[in-house]
Amino acid sequence: MSNAVKVNFNKVFKPVNQSKKRYRILKGSAGSGKSVNIAQDYIVKLSDPRYKGANLLCVRKIDVTNRNSTFSELYGAIKRIYGKNYEKYWSVTESNMRMRCKITGSEVIFRGVQHDKDREKLKSITFPEGDLTWIWVEEGTELQEADLDILDDRLRGKLPNPNLYYQITITFNPVSAMHWIKRKFFDYQDDDILAHHSTYLTNRFIDEAYHRRMLRRKQQDPDGYKVYGLGEWGELGGLILTNYEIKEFDTSPHMFDSMNSAQDFGFNHANAILEGGWKDGDIYICKELYVNEMDTNEIIELANEREFNKRITMYCDSAEPDRIKMWKKAGYRAQGVNKGKQNGKSSVKAQIDYLKQTKIYIHPSCINTIKEIQQWKWKKDKQTGLYLDEPIDFMDDAMAALRYFIEEKRSYKGKMRAAKSIY
């Protein structure tokens, strides 16, 4: 690399970046910067002639989720490190997620391990120059131990370059103390393992808004804060929705029986907009807009830029009539949803009941929706430890939009049931 290139690293990751141990296992909170650091570390090393012959495989449980995680992080690292002239040093093909360093010939490819055929493909990976030397497993808690064993078996044989070494890096939030990663790499220690811990508090690049957000979580969801704020081992029980699938699908309007969008207004907490479709009674979340500390005019401008559909109904929080008027004035078919009690049951609980009975497909580009649905939980009684029929009111902005999204279908279904009960 050129000496003119400046790379900003968090000091807490210095031992990680210097390590040549076979396993680098990075446990940390959300916002700790571990994934950003690993991406920068790999781009620096893959660009370094000393490591000529090195190649990187990035792995998620589901292949397509690499696009908005490992691929996005590495692409961002390339642009930060090399600036506007990055194409002089790196060739990046977005369509098939392939990266190649023009300095060293090193390449980066992306794979999943969800199906047997995915695992079989791992055995036949080859590179034009060099061999597979490094593997980055992002969101490692998604994988089974057998998945890692298959990856580990790929790193073997004599390396031609004395500077090269085999290494697997795993980054994750430590959701469960019962997970195999804890037993395999934290409860057991040897010279091949570097186990590392980081939090958002050690990330010097984190913004003040994020600090405030995590402080709210500390007050409202202490158990969740231990995992996502402090990076401690925990058990996130009480998840509200499990009937969802993250998958890539055609988001063209003609693919669906109908489409609509929904919006949960916010400023200090996120303003979330979801756009999606209905097919055979199933929900497909196609795109999202998820922003903090932006006023309504700015959000409307951003929604216009990202071509959110103005021809479909947008269901919004009825408690914000002035904002709804602004969206209508901008050409969107915005309308409020009923948030009062219905049939003796809160609208939130009724909406959740409906969502639980409906298959939900989420496009992998909707990263904030995915993050929220994976940690949306019921409140827990502090004295009894039992879960209550009330969601935790934190990091649920996309989930609020999801609740509004189904309101027309849910209300129609309720009216049909009521009509049938008359006869």
C-alpha positions as CSV (number, residue, x, y, z in Angstrom):
1,M,0.0,0.0,0.0
2,S,1.0,3.6,-0.5
3,N,2.4,5.4,2.5
4,A,0.0,8.2,1.7
5,V,-3.0,6.0,2.6
6,K,-4.2,6.7,6.1
7,V,-6.4,4.1,7.9
8,N,-8.2,4.9,11.2
9,F,-8.5,2.0,13.5
10,N,-9.9,1.7,17.0
11,K,-7.0,1.0,19.4
12,V,-9.1,-1.7,21.2
13,F,-8.7,-3.9,18.1
14,K,-4.9,-3.6,17.8
15,P,-4.2,-7.1,19.3
16,V,-6.9,-8.5,16.9
17,N,-5.3,-7.0,13.8
18,Q,-1.8,-8.1,14.8
19,S,-2.8,-11.6,15.6
20,K,-1.8,-14.5,13.3
21,K,-3.6,-17.1,15.5
22,R,-5.8,-19.6,13.6
23,Y,-9.0,-18.3,15.3
24,R,-9.9,-14.6,15.9
25,I,-13.2,-14.6,17.8
26,L,-14.7,-11.2,18.2
27,K,-17.6,-11.0,20.7
28,G,-19.1,-7.5,21.1
29,S,-22.1,-5.3,21.5
30,A,-23.9,-3.6,18.7
31,G,-22.0,-0.5,17.6
32,S,-18.7,-1.8,18.9
33,G,-17.1,-1.4,15.5
34,K,-15.9,-5.0,15.2
35,S,-17.2,-5.6,11.7
36,V,-15.9,-2.2,10.4
37,N,-12.5,-3.0,11.9
38,I,-12.3,-6.5,10.4
39,A,-13.3,-5.1,7.0
40,Q,-10.6,-2.5,7.1
41,D,-8.0,-5.0,8.4
42,Y,-8.7,-7.4,5.5
43,I,-8.6,-4.7,2.8
44,V,-5.2,-3.4,4.2
45,K,-3.7,-6.9,4.3
46,L,-5.1,-8.1,0.9
47,S,-3.6,-5.0,-0.6
48,D,-0.2,-5.6,0.9
49,P,2.4,-7.3,-1.4
50,R,3.8,-9.1,1.6
51,Y,0.6,-11.2,1.7
52,K,0.5,-12.0,-2.0
53,G,-1.4,-15.2,-2.6
54,A,-3.9,-14.5,0.2
55,N,-7.6,-14.8,-0.5
56,L,-10.7,-14.2,1.6
57,L,-14.0,-16.1,1.9
58,C,-16.8,-14.2,3.7
59,V,-19.6,-16.4,5.1
60,R,-23.1,-15.8,6.5
61,K,-25.6,-18.5,7.2
62,I,-27.8,-17.2,4.3
63,D,-25.7,-16.3,1.3
64,V,-27.7,-13.2,0.2
65,T,-27.3,-11.5,3.6
66,N,-23.6,-11.0,2.8
67,R,-24.6,-8.2,0.4
68,N,-25.8,-5.9,3.1
69,S,-23.2,-7.0,5.7
70,T,-19.7,-8.3,4.7
71,F,-19.8,-7.1,1.1
72,S,-21.1,-3.7,2.1
73,E,-18.5,-3.4,4.9
74,L,-15.6,-4.3,2.7
75,Y,-16.7,-2.1,-0.1
76,G,-17.0,0.8,2.4
77,A,-13.5,0.1,3.7
78,I,-12.1,0.2,0.1
79,K,-13.7,3.6,-0.5
80,R,-12.6,5.0,2.9
81,I,-9.0,3.8,2.4
82,Y,-8.5,4.6,-1.2
83,G,-11.0,7.4,-1.7
84,K,-12.4,8.4,-5.2
85,N,-9.6,6.6,-7.0
86,Y,-10.3,3.2,-5.4
87,E,-10.9,1.6,-8.8
88,K,-7.2,2.0,-9.5
89,Y,-6.5,-0.4,-6.7
90,W,-9.6,-2.6,-6.5
91,S,-12.0,-4.1,-9.0
92,V,-15.5,-4.6,-7.4
93,T,-18.4,-6.3,-9.2
94,E,-21.6,-5.7,-7.3
95,S,-23.8,-8.0,-9.3
96,N,-22.1,-11.2,-8.2
97,M,-20.3,-9.7,-5.2
98,R,-16.7,-10.3,-6.3
99,M,-13.7,-8.2,-5.3
100,R,-10.2,-8.3,-6.6
101,C,-7.1,-6.3,-5.6
102,K,-5.2,-5.1,-8.6
103,I,-2.0,-4.7,-6.6
104,T,-1.7,-8.3,-5.4
105,G,-4.3,-10.3,-7.3
106,S,-6.0,-11.3,-4.1
107,E,-9.7,-11.9,-4.2
108,V,-12.8,-11.9,-1.9
109,I,-15.8,-14.1,-2.5
110,F,-19.0,-14.6,-0.5
111,R,-20.9,-17.7,0.4
112,G,-23.7,-19.1,2.6
113,V,-23.9,-22.4,4.5
114,Q,-27.7,-22.7,4.7
115,H,-28.2,-25.8,2.6
116,D,-26.2,-29.0,1.8
117,K,-25.5,-27.7,-1.7
118,D,-24.0,-24.5,-0.2
119,R,-21.6,-26.6,2.0
120,E,-20.6,-28.8,-1.0
121,K,-19.7,-25.7,-3.0
122,L,-17.3,-24.7,-0.2
123,K,-15.2,-27.7,-1.0
124,S,-14.5,-26.6,-4.6
125,I,-13.6,-23.0,-4.1
126,T,-10.6,-22.0,-6.1
127,F,-8.8,-18.7,-6.9
128,P,-6.8,-17.6,-10.0
129,E,-3.9,-16.6,-7.8
130,G,-3.0,-18.3,-4.5
131,D,-5.4,-20.3,-2.3
132,L,-8.0,-19.7,0.4
133,T,-6.2,-18.4,3.4
134,W,-8.6,-16.3,5.4
135,I,-12.3,-16.8,6.3
136,W,-14.6,-14.2,7.9
137,V,-17.8,-15.5,9.5
138,E,-20.1,-12.6,10.2
139,E,-23.0,-13.1,12.7
140,G,-21.3,-16.3,13.8
141,T,-24.2,-17.3,16.1
142,E,-26.3,-18.0,13.0
143,L,-24.1,-21.0,12.2
144,Q,-24.0,-24.5,13.6
145,E,-20.8,-25.9,14.9
146,A,-20.7,-28.4,12.0
147,D,-20.8,-25.5,9.6
148,L,-17.6,-24.1,11.1
149,D,-15.9,-27.5,11.0
150,I,-16.5,-27.7,7.3
151,L,-14.9,-24.2,6.9
152,D,-12.0,-25.1,9.2
153,D,-11.2,-28.2,7.1
154,R,-10.7,-25.9,4.0
155,L,-7.7,-24.3,5.6
156,R,-4.9,-26.8,5.2
157,G,-1.8,-27.5,3.1
158,K,1.6,-25.9,2.8
159,L,1.5,-22.2,1.9
160,P,4.0,-21.0,-0.7
161,N,4.5,-17.5,0.8
162,P,6.2,-17.6,4.2
163,N,4.3,-14.5,5.3
164,L,0.9,-16.2,4.8
165,Y,-1.1,-18.0,7.5
166,Y,-4.5,-19.7,7.8
167,Q,-7.0,-17.8,9.9
168,I,-10.8,-17.8,10.7
169,T,-12.4,-14.7,12.1
170,I,-15.8,-14.8,13.7
171,T,-17.7,-11.6,14.6
172,F,-21.0,-11.8,16.6
173,N,-23.3,-10.4,19.3
174,P,-23.3,-13.0,22.2
175,V,-27.0,-13.8,22.3
176,S,-26.9,-17.0,24.3
177,A,-24.6,-18.3,27.0
178,M,-25.5,-21.8,25.8
179,H,-24.1,-21.2,22.3
180,W,-21.4,-23.5,21.0
181,I,-19.1,-20.5,20.3
182,K,-18.8,-19.9,24.0
183,R,-17.9,-23.5,24.8
184,K,-15.5,-23.8,21.8
185,F,-13.6,-20.6,22.0
186,F,-14.2,-18.8,25.4
187,D,-14.5,-21.6,27.9
188,Y,-11.6,-23.4,26.2
189,Q,-8.3,-21.7,25.7
190,D,-5.2,-22.5,23.8
191,D,-2.5,-20.8,21.7
192,D,-4.6,-21.0,18.5
193,I,-7.4,-18.8,19.9
194,L,-7.7,-15.1,20.3
195,A,-11.0,-14.3,22.1
196,H,-11.8,-10.6,22.0
197,H,-14.4,-8.4,23.6
198,S,-15.6,-4.9,22.7
199,T,-18.5,-2.6,23.2
200,Y,-19.9,0.6,21.8
201,L,-18.2,2.4,24.7
202,T,-14.8,1.5,23.3
203,N,-15.7,2.7,19.8
204,R,-14.3,6.2,19.4
205,F,-16.2,6.7,16.2
206,I,-19.7,6.2,17.7
207,D,-22.0,9.2,17.6
208,E,-23.8,10.8,20.6
209,A,-27.2,9.9,19.3
210,Y,-26.2,6.2,19.5
211,H,-25.0,6.7,23.0
212,R,-28.4,8.2,24.0
213,R,-30.2,5.4,22.2
214,M,-28.2,2.7,24.2
215,L,-28.9,4.6,27.4
216,R,-32.6,4.4,26.7
217,R,-32.2,0.7,26.2
218,K,-30.3,0.3,29.4
219,Q,-33.3,1.8,31.2
220,Q,-36.1,0.1,29.3
221,D,-34.6,-3.3,28.4
222,P,-31.8,-4.2,30.9
223,D,-31.5,-7.8,29.7
224,G,-31.2,-6.7,26.1
225,Y,-28.7,-4.0,27.1
226,K,-26.4,-6.6,28.6
227,V,-26.1,-8.4,25.2
228,Y,-26.4,-5.5,22.7
229,G,-25.0,-2.8,24.9
230,L,-22.3,-4.5,26.9
231,G,-21.6,-7.5,24.7
232,E,-22.2,-10.0,27.6
233,W,-23.4,-13.5,27.2
234,G,-27.1,-13.7,27.8
235,E,-30.3,-15.4,26.9
236,L,-32.8,-13.4,24.7
237,G,-36.0,-15.3,25.4
238,G,-39.4,-14.0,24.9
239,L,-39.1,-13.2,21.2
240,I,-42.4,-12.0,19.7
241,L,-42.0,-13.1,16.1
242,T,-40.3,-16.2,14.8
243,N,-42.4,-16.8,11.7
244,Y,-40.2,-14.8,9.3
245,E,-37.7,-15.7,6.6
246,I,-34.9,-13.5,5.2
247,K,-34.7,-14.2,1.5
248,E,-34.0,-12.5,-1.8
249,F,-37.1,-12.1,-4.0
250,D,-38.3,-10.1,-6.9
251,T,-39.7,-6.8,-5.6
252,S,-41.5,-5.8,-8.8
253,P,-45.1,-4.7,-8.2
254,H,-46.5,-7.3,-10.6
255,M,-45.2,-10.1,-8.3
256,F,-47.8,-9.3,-5.7
257,D,-51.6,-9.5,-5.3
258,S,-51.4,-6.0,-3.7
259,M,-48.9,-3.5,-2.2
260,N,-48.9,-0.9,0.5
261,S,-46.4,0.9,2.7
262,A,-46.4,2.0,6.4
263,Q,-44.6,4.5,8.5
264,D,-43.8,5.0,12.2
265,F,-42.8,8.6,12.8
266,G,-39.8,9.5,14.8
267,F,-36.9,11.9,15.4
268,N,-34.8,11.0,18.4
269,H,-35.8,7.4,17.8
270,A,-35.9,6.1,14.2
271,N,-38.4,7.2,11.6
272,A,-39.2,3.9,9.8
273,I,-40.9,3.4,6.5
274,L,-41.6,-0.1,5.1
275,E,-42.8,-0.9,1.6
276,G,-44.0,-4.3,0.7
277,G,-46.5,-6.6,-0.9
278,W,-49.0,-9.4,-0.3
279,K,-49.0,-12.7,-2.1
280,D,-51.4,-15.6,-1.2
281,G,-51.8,-14.0,2.3
282,D,-48.1,-13.8,3.0
283,I,-46.2,-10.5,3.7
284,Y,-43.2,-9.5,1.7
285,I,-41.2,-6.6,3.0
286,C,-39.4,-5.2,0.0
287,K,-37.6,-2.0,1.1
288,E,-37.1,0.2,4.1
289,L,-36.2,3.8,5.0
290,Y,-34.8,4.0,8.5
291,V,-33.3,7.3,9.7
292,N,-32.7,9.2,12.9
293,E,-32.8,12.9,13.7
294,M,-34.3,14.0,10.3
295,D,-37.3,16.3,9.9
296,T,-40.3,15.4,7.8
297,N,-39.3,17.4,4.8
298,E,-35.9,15.7,4.7
299,I,-37.4,12.3,5.0
300,I,-39.9,13.0,2.2
301,E,-37.0,14.1,0.0
302,L,-35.1,11.0,0.8
303,A,-38.2,8.8,0.1
304,N,-38.6,10.5,-3.3
305,E,-34.9,9.9,-4.1
306,R,-35.3,6.2,-3.2
307,E,-38.5,6.0,-5.3
308,F,-41.0,4.9,-2.7
309,N,-44.3,4.2,-4.4
310,K,-46.7,7.1,-4.2
311,R,-49.6,5.1,-5.8
312,I,-50.1,2.8,-2.9
313,T,-51.6,3.5,0.5
314,M,-49.2,4.5,3.3
315,Y,-50.5,3.6,6.8
316,C,-49.1,5.9,9.5
317,D,-49.3,6.6,13.2
318,S,-52.7,8.4,13.6
319,A,-51.3,10.4,16.6
320,E,-49.3,12.6,14.1
321,P,-52.0,14.2,11.9
322,D,-49.8,17.1,10.9
323,R,-47.1,14.8,9.6
324,I,-49.7,12.8,7.7
325,K,-50.9,16.0,6.0
326,M,-47.3,16.8,5.0
327,W,-46.9,13.4,3.3
328,K,-50.3,13.8,1.6
329,K,-49.2,17.2,0.3
330,A,-46.0,15.6,-1.1
331,G,-48.2,13.2,-3.1
332,Y,-48.3,10.1,-0.9
333,R,-51.5,8.3,0.0
334,A,-50.9,8.6,3.7
335,Q,-53.6,7.8,6.2
336,G,-53.7,7.2,10.0
337,V,-54.4,3.8,11.6
338,N,-56.5,3.1,14.7
339,K,-54.4,2.8,17.8
340,G,-57.2,2.4,20.3
341,K,-58.7,-0.7,21.9
342,Q,-60.5,-3.1,19.6
343,N,-62.9,-5.8,20.9
344,G,-61.4,-5.3,24.4
345,K,-57.9,-5.9,23.2
346,S,-55.2,-3.3,22.5
347,S,-54.5,-2.6,18.8
348,V,-50.8,-3.5,19.4
349,K,-51.7,-7.0,20.8
350,A,-54.3,-7.5,18.1
351,Q,-51.7,-6.6,15.4
352,I,-49.2,-8.9,16.9
353,D,-51.7,-11.7,17.0
354,Y,-52.3,-11.2,13.3
355,L,-48.6,-11.1,12.5
356,K,-48.0,-14.3,14.3
357,Q,-50.4,-16.1,12.0
358,T,-48.9,-14.7,8.8
359,K,-45.7,-15.8,7.1
360,I,-43.3,-12.8,6.8
361,Y,-40.6,-12.6,4.1
362,I,-38.0,-9.9,4.5
363,H,-35.7,-8.8,1.7
364,P,-32.0,-8.9,3.0
365,S,-31.6,-5.2,2.0
366,C,-34.0,-4.3,4.9
367,I,-31.2,-4.6,7.5
368,N,-32.8,-2.5,10.2
369,T,-36.1,-4.5,10.0
370,I,-34.1,-7.7,10.3
371,K,-32.2,-6.4,13.3
372,E,-35.4,-5.3,15.1
373,I,-37.4,-8.4,14.4
374,Q,-34.6,-10.6,15.7
375,Q,-34.7,-8.9,19.1
376,W,-38.3,-7.7,19.4
377,K,-39.3,-9.1,22.8
378,W,-42.1,-9.2,25.4
379,K,-41.5,-7.3,28.6
380,K,-40.6,-9.4,31.7
381,D,-42.0,-9.0,35.1
382,K,-39.1,-8.0,37.4
383,Q,-40.5,-9.8,40.4
384,T,-41.7,-13.1,38.8
385,G,-39.4,-13.2,35.8
386,L,-42.4,-14.1,33.7
387,Y,-43.0,-12.5,30.3
388,L,-45.9,-10.1,30.0
389,D,-48.3,-9.6,27.1
390,E,-46.7,-6.3,26.3
391,P,-43.7,-5.6,23.9
392,I,-40.6,-3.8,25.2
393,D,-40.9,-0.2,24.0
394,F,-37.4,0.0,22.6
395,M,-35.8,-0.4,19.1
396,D,-39.2,-1.2,17.7
397,D,-39.7,1.5,15.1
398,A,-39.6,-0.9,12.1
399,M,-41.8,-3.2,14.1
400,A,-44.3,-0.4,14.6
401,A,-44.3,0.2,10.9
402,L,-44.8,-3.5,10.4
403,R,-47.9,-3.4,12.7
404,Y,-49.3,-0.5,10.7
405,F,-48.5,-2.3,7.4
406,I,-51.0,-5.1,8.1
407,E,-53.8,-2.9,9.5
408,E,-56.1,-2.8,6.5
409,K,-55.9,-6.6,6.0
410,R,-56.4,-7.2,9.7
411,S,-59.3,-4.9,10.1
412,Y,-61.0,-6.3,7.0
413,K,-60.5,-9.9,8.4
414,G,-62.0,-8.8,11.7
415,K,-65.0,-7.2,10.0
416,M,-65.6,-10.4,8.0
417,R,-65.5,-12.5,11.2
418,A,-68.0,-10.1,12.8
419,A,-70.3,-10.3,9.8
420,K,-70.3,-14.1,9.9
421,S,-71.1,-14.2,13.6
422,I,-74.4,-12.4,12.9
423,Y,-75.7,-15.3,10.9
